[in-house]
């Protein structure tokens, strides 16, 4: 019985009903790893200003990872229709990713990409608010 229950739980965790939590766990876990990398290995390799840019990326990645973990616990986001969490994931990847690339390369034009990630994040959170306000099932 324990094996069956464990198997069913594992299957559910891999299913679409837990996608926001999966996204959140991945973002938060990699945020911790990147934060440690920045604090130890990267600190001596880049300027303090670029390290601050990197840390901003880590901070936003971790915040949104935690937010997605929380969404994964809400019934409205436990259906197969996951537009809000997908927007939050995409926004985090664009926002934080552009900051990581900027900090590694020093290419200032990458800073123009960051607001696009911010817009995706705002759209995602707006959709979360709309979904919860309307009491809908599934972050459409």
C-alpha positions in Angstrom: 0.0 0.0 0.0 2.8 2.4 0.8 4.5 1.8 -2.5 1.2 2.4 -4.4 0.6 5.6 -2.5 4.2 6.8 -3.1 3.9 6.0 -6.8 0.6 7.8 -7.1 2.0 10.8 -5.3 5.1 10.8 -7.6 2.8 10.6 -10.7 0.7 13.5 -9.4 3.8 15.7 -8.8 4.9 15.1 -12.4 1.5 16.0 -13.7 0.1 19.3 -14.8 -1.7 19.9 -11.6 1.6 20.7 -9.9 3.3 22.7 -12.6 3.4 26.0 -10.7 5.0 24.2 -7.8 7.5 22.5 -10.0 8.4 25.8 -11.7 8.7 27.4 -8.3 10.9 24.7 -6.9 13.2 24.8 -9.9 13.5 28.6 -9.8 14.0 28.8 -6.1 16.5 25.9 -6.0 18.6 27.3 -8.9 18.3 30.8 -7.3 20.0 29.5 -4.2 22.7 27.8 -6.2 23.2 31.0 -8.3 23.3 33.1 -5.2 26.0 31.0 -3.7 27.9 31.1 -7.0 27.7 34.9 -7.0 28.7 35.3 -3.4 31.7 33.0 -3.7 33.0 32.4 -7.3 31.7 35.4 -9.1 32.6 38.0 -6.5 36.2 38.1 -7.5 35.6 37.8 -11.3 33.3 40.8 -12.0 33.0 44.4 -10.9 30.9 45.3 -7.8 28.3 47.0 -10.1 27.9 43.9 -12.3 27.7 41.7 -9.2 24.8 43.9 -8.0 23.1 43.3 -11.3 23.6 39.6 -10.9 22.2 39.7 -7.4 19.1 41.5 -8.6 18.5 38.7 -11.0 18.9 36.1 -8.2 16.6 38.0 -6.0 13.8 38.3 -8.5 14.2 34.7 -9.6 13.9 33.6 -5.9 10.9 35.8 -5.2 9.1 34.5 -8.2 10.0 30.9 -7.5 8.5 31.3 -4.0 5.4 32.9 -5.6 5.0 30.0 -8.0 5.4 27.5 -5.1 2.5 29.4 -3.3 0.4 29.3 -6.5 0.9 25.6 -6.7 -1.0 25.2 -3.4 -4.1 27.1 -4.7 -6.9 25.1 -6.3 -7.4 27.8 -9.0 -3.9 26.9 -10.4 -4.2 23.1 -10.2 -5.7 22.5 -13.6 -4.2 22.0 -17.0 -4.7 25.6 -18.0 -1.6 27.3 -16.6 -1.2 30.6 -18.4 -0.4 32.7 -15.4 2.3 30.4 -14.0 3.7 30.1 -17.6 3.9 33.9 -17.9 5.6 34.1 -14.5 8.2 31.5 -15.5 8.8 33.1 -18.9 9.1 36.6 -17.3 11.5 35.3 -14.7 13.7 33.6 -17.3 13.8 36.8 -19.5 14.2 39.2 -16.6 16.7 37.4 -14.5 18.4 35.7 -17.5 19.1 39.1 -19.2 20.6 40.3 -15.9 22.8 37.2 -15.7 24.0 37.7 -19.2 24.6 41.4 -18.6 26.7 40.7 -15.5 28.7 38.0 -17.3 29.3 39.9 -20.6 29.0 43.6 -19.6 26.9 44.1 -22.8 24.8 47.1 -21.8 22.2 46.5 -24.5 21.0 43.4 -22.6 19.5 45.9 -20.1 17.0 46.8 -22.8 15.7 43.1 -22.7 15.1 43.1 -18.9 11.9 45.3 -19.0 10.4 42.8 -21.4 10.7 40.2 -18.7 9.2 42.7 -16.2 6.2 43.1 -18.5 5.7 39.3 -18.6 5.9 39.2 -14.8 3.4 42.0 -14.5 1.1 40.2 -17.0 1.5 37.0 -15.1 0.6 38.5 -11.7 -2.2 40.5 -13.3 -3.6 37.2 -14.6 -3.2 35.7 -11.1 -5.2 38.6 -9.6 -7.9 38.3 -12.3 -8.2 34.6 -11.8 -8.5 34.8 -8.1 -10.9 37.8 -8.3 -13.2 36.0 -10.6 -12.9 32.7 -8.7 -12.0 30.8 -11.9 -10.4 27.5 -12.1 -7.0 27.4 -13.9 -5.2 30.7 -14.5 -6.5 31.4 -18.0 
